Amino acid sequence: MNDNSTIAPSGVEAVKAFLVGSVDAARTILGGCPSAQSLTAIDKTDGRHVIIVLPCKQWGCRHCGEKRAFLLGIRCELADPNKFITLTVSPKHFLDPRAAYDQTRRKISDLTKLIRKEKGEFEYMRILEITKAGWPHYHMLARAPYIQQKWLSDTWAGMTGAVIVDIRKIQKKDNVFRYVAKYLCKQTYIPWTNRRVCWSHKFFPQVEKKEHAESTLVEKTLRRIHPAEYLSTEHDGAEVQQISPACWKISKKPNRPGERHWNPYTEQYE
C-alpha cells in the first residue's frame, strides 16, 4: 500500500489518499475499531463508491470505549452535576454477580423515586463497575439537593442489604470529566451485560435537533466485514480518499461484467 497525498491548490488542505493493498496494511491506515463493520454506498453526485466505517461502540473495545468515555465526560460537565454517589452491593445476599446486578439495578429506580419524593429534584448518570472478584457496584453523578449519608445508607440497605454508600459534593467542575474517564476507561469485559452506563431523562441538557440536508448517498448496504477486508478484496488497487474520520471515497474503476455505475449527469445507473 502506498501512502500518497492528493494535489490541492495553495492554502487548501490536501485530502489523504492511498492505494488499497493487503488487509493488514489497510487496517494500519484505517486504524480505529478492530471490530468495525462496513456501510457501502454510491455518491450520486459523482458516481463514486463510498465506504463508511461502523465502529462496534462497545465499552470493552479499547478504541470505542475510550472515545465514548471522552465524549460522555464532556457532556457530563455540561449537565452540571453537584454530587458524587457510590452504591455498593453485598455479595452475601446474592447467588452470583449476575443475580446481584439484575436485582440491584432495578432498585436504583426505586431509590431515585424515593429521593424525589422526600428530598426534591434528582437527575443522575449511573456507571456500572465490577470489583476484582466480579461483583457489581455503581458510581453516580447527580444533580440533587442535600441528602444525609445515614439516610442514603439506611435506604439502600433496606432495598439491597448493602450498608456501604458514599455521597459527597463536587468541589470542582473539572473533576467531573476525570470521574467519568476514570471509571469508564478502565472497563473490562463483563459476560452478563454490555450496558455500562444509563441516565435519567432530564440529566443532560436538551439539544435542539437540526434538520439534515438530503443525503447524496444511494444504494446503502451493510456488510458485516471490517472495512479493511472489504477494501482489500473489493477495491484492490483503487485510490481511496478520506472524506471524514469515518468516511472514505473510492476512485471509480472499470466496470466488472454486469456491474452498473451511477452517472451524475443523467442521474441514472449505466
N, C-alpha and C positions, 0 to 999 in steps of 0.2 A: 504494500500500500504506500503510495507516495503522498506526502503532505504538501499541498500547494496553497497558494493564495490567489484569488481572482484579482484581475487588474481593475482598479477603481480610479475615478477621477481624483485629482488632488483635493485633500480635505474631506474625502468620503471614505469611511471605514470599509475595508475590503471584507467580503463575506468569506468565511473559512470554507474551503472545499478540499476534497480528497478523492482519490480513486479507490473504489471498493476492491478489497482483496480477500485475504483469509478471514475466517470467523474471529480468530484471536486478535488479529490486527484491527478489525472493525470494532471489537469490544474495547480495545485500548483507546481508540479515537472517540467512540461514543461515551465511554465511561458510564457513570450513573448506576442505576439499579440492576443488579445481576439477574433479577427475576422478571424484568420488564417484558411486556408483550408489544405487539405492533398493530397500529391502526394505519392502513394504507388507503390512499385516495388519489384522485386526479384533480389538479387545479384547473378549472375550466377557463381561466384567463390566459393560460399559455400551453395547456395540454400536457404539462409535466407531471410525473408521478411524485407523490408526497408520502413520506412515512412519518408518523407521529409516535414518539416513544411513550408508552403507557406504563409508568412505574407501578410496582406492587402496592405501595403505600402502607406496608406493614411496619409496625413498631419494631419488630425483630430484625428488620433489614437495616444494615448499618447506614446505607445511603438514604433510604426513605425515612427511617426513624429519626435520624439527626436533622434532616431537612424539616420534617414536620414539627419537631421539638422547637427548632429555631423560630418558625413562623407562629407557632402557638404561644411561645414566650412573648413575642411582640404583641399579639392580640390580648394576652392576659394583662399586660401593662396598661393597655388602653381601657380595659374593663375596670381598672382602679379598685382592686380588692383591698380590704383592710385587715384581714385575719388569715393566719396560717393555722390549719387544724389537722391533727393526725388522729385517726381512729384505728385502734389495733383489733386483733382477733385472738381469742383464747383457744388454742388447739384442743384443749381437753373437752370442749363442748361439741366437737365435730368429728365425723368419721375420718375425713381426709381433707386436704386443701381445697379440692373442687367443691365438696359439700359446704365447706366454710364460706367459700366465695359465693356460691349460689344462694345461700341463706342470708349472709350479712349484707350483700349488695342491695338486696331488697329492703333491708332495714334502714338504709340511708335515706330512702324516700320517706319512710315513716318519721325518721328523725327530723328531716327538713320541714315536714308539715307541722310537727310539734313546735319547732323553733319559731316558725312564722306565726303560729297561733299564740304562743306565750311570750315571745321576745320581739317580734317585728320582722322587717324585711330580711330575707336570707336568700342570696343568689350565690351559686358556687360552681367551681370546676373541680372534678374529682379525678385523681390519678391513682391507678392501682399499682402497687409494688408488692413483690414477694420477698420473704426472708430467705436466708441461705438454706433453711430447711424446706422452703417451698410454700410457706403459709402466707395468705394474703393480708395486707393491711392497706389503709387508704390515706392519701395526702390530699388536702383540700385547700384551695384558695377561695376565700369567701368575702362577700360584701355583707356585713352583718353588724347588728348592734352589740352591746356588751353582753357577753354570755359567761356566767360563772363557771370556772373549771369544775367545781364539785357538781354543779347541776348537769353539765355535759357528761361527766364521768358516770354519775348515777343513772342518767337517762340511757346512755349507750350500754351500760352494764345490764340494765333491765331488759334491753332489747336483744342483746347478744351474749351476755355473760362476761364480756371483757371490760375491765375497770380502768385500763390504762389508756388515757387520751391526752392530747396536748392541744392547747389553744393559746395563741399569742398574737399580739398586734404587729402588723407590718410596719417597721420603722422607716424604711427607705423604699421608694418605688422601684429602684433598680434591683432590689432583692428579689422581686417577682420573677424577672427573667431568669436569674440564676437558680431559683427554686424549681421552676419548670424544667430547665435544662438538666439540672442535677438528677431529677427523678425519671426523666424520660430518656435521656441519652444513655443511661446505664441499663436499659431494659434488656432482659434476656427472654428466650423463648418460653412461653407458657403453654402447655399442651391443652389446657381446658378453656382458654379464651384468647381472642385477639383484640378484645375491647379494653384497651388500657385507660382510655380517657372518656369521660362524659361530662356534661354540664347542664345546668338548669337553663330554661328557655330565655330568661332575661339577663343572664350573666354577661354576655358580650353585647357591646353597643350595636344597635340596629344599623345596618348599612343599606343605603338606598341602592336598589337594583338598577343597573344601567341596561338600556336596550342595546343589543348587539347587532351589528350590521349583518346582512345575509352572508352566509359563508360562501366562499367561492369553491369549496371542495365538494366533489361529487363522487359517487361510487365508493363510498366508505366501506371498508371491510376489516373486521377484526381478525387478526392472525395470531394464534396462540404460540408464537415463537418469538425469541429475542430479536430485536431489530438488527443486531449484528449478523445473526444467522440469515435473516431474510435478505439483507443487502448483499451478503456474500453469495447466496445461492441464486437469487433472482436478478441481481443487477451487477454481477461481477464485471469489472472494467469500466463501469459508468462513473462519471464525476458526480459527487454529491455535495450540495451546498447547505450550510446550516442557516436556516431562516430565523429560528428562535431556539432557546435552550432545548426544547423537546421536539422540534420540527425540522425535518431535512427534506430538501427537494432534489430529485434525481434527474439528471440530464436525459433527454429523450434519446432512446436507442432505436435502431431499425426494427420494424415490426417483425414479430415472430409469426409463423403461419397461424392465421385465424385471430391474431391479436388486433384490437382496434385502439385508436388513439383519439382523444378529443381535439377537434380543430376549433380554436377560439374565434376564428374569423367567420366560419359558417355555423358555429355553435351546434355542431353535430359530431357524432363519432364516425370515423372513417377507417 
